[in-house]
Every structure is written in C-alpha cells, then in structure tokens.
Amino acid sequence: MSDALDALLRPRSVAIIGASTDPDRIGGRPIQFLRRAGFAGAIYPVNPRAAEVQGIPAFAAIGALPAVPDVAIVALPASVVGETVDACLARGTRAFIVFSAVFGEAGEEGRRAQADITARVCAAGGRMLGPNSLCLLATGSGFFGTFATALDGAWPRPGPSPSPPSRAPAAPTCWPWARRAALASPALSPPATRPMSMWPTSWPGWPAIPIAT
C-alpha cells in the first residue's frame, strides 16, 4: 500500500479546510463525526474567520498549521479547490478528500479543472477521493471523513464485514439497514459519481486502482 493511500485510510492527523463552527454544515459535520467516533489523531480546522471551531483551535491558513496533516478534507467552493490542493501539496500533504462539487458534472470547464487537479495530485504521488466525494469511513481508527446525514440515524460500528464500494448517493442508505441487520464494517468509501485519482477501497489492504479521467 502506498504511503499516500495508507495516510488516507489510517491518518494520524486531518485538516478540515473550510471548517465550520456549525456542526450541521458540510464543513462542520466531519469534525462532529470525528469527535463522536473517537478519532485519536490531531484535528486541524482551517477557517480564517474563527479562533476555534467546535471547541478546537482553528488556523487561518494551511501554512499556519503546526504540523503537516496526513489528510486534507476540502469543503470549499470549486473555484478555490485547485489552489487549496496546491498549498497542501506544497506543505507535504498527499491524501485528500474533496467534498466540493461543480466539476466534471458541470460541463467541459469543470472536467478540465478536475483533470488538472487530479493530475497534480497524482504527479506528487498523492491520492484523492473526489471531487464531489461523500466520504471515507474507517470505523476501526475512528476516521469518519464525511458529511453524510445518514450518520445521524445509523452509526456504523467496527467489525469484520466489508462494505463494497457503491455510488455516493446510494451508499449511505445502506447504513440504517446494515445497523438493523447487526452488520459492521472496517471501512467504507463510496465514490463520487465522477472519476478520481483512485478507485475508493472498501477496506484497508485493497490496492488503489487508477482510472482514467
């Protein structure tokens, strides 16, 4: 498993770029879920307008972080995703989950922007879920890199049953059913509906499978 993929699946630190003080907003939900899941790593909210986010000290910019985060979760408008990813790459981060939408699904300009960002991440030896990604969950480590509202009603628990990849809008609907059926999964990463720098893996140990954009 590559270092970047290992960092994505088993991070020791995560930066949420576009972190929100509101735990119900897209930029706030990952922090809420990481804390609830007992993530033991460092959480770095990045928000230039807040001194703290949900009780955690916040930072004005990627360059202000006290350490290089293993994973960067990007919850920003599409127009600034490219420069944000570049700043993270320059800092040393090689694993990304990009929630931001309005890329390949929005026409030719969006497809070009997506391909350009993907190429830069791959050239640096990185891995990226997204853009337009919903989540990556690793229940064993407590890494819940997601904004999925399905978690409000169905909380996954660690266990041996793998959850195969599926389309982003569909996968969270399985969690309430799985909970009722007493199933548990080590990791779940439903992909966005567009190509990414890697095919999301269902559980640690699966190789990343590059696909064309």
Secondary structure, DSSP 4 states (H G I P E B T S, - for coil): --HHHHHHHS-SEEEEET--SSTTSTTTHHHHHHHHHT--SEEEEE-TT-SEETTEE-BSSGGG-SS--SEEEE-S-GGGHHHHHHHHHHHT--EEEE---SSGGG-HHHHHHHHHHHHHHHHTT-EEE-SS--EEEETTTTEEEE--GGGGT------S-------TTTGGGHHHHHHHTT---SEE-PPPSS--SSPPPSSTTPPP-----
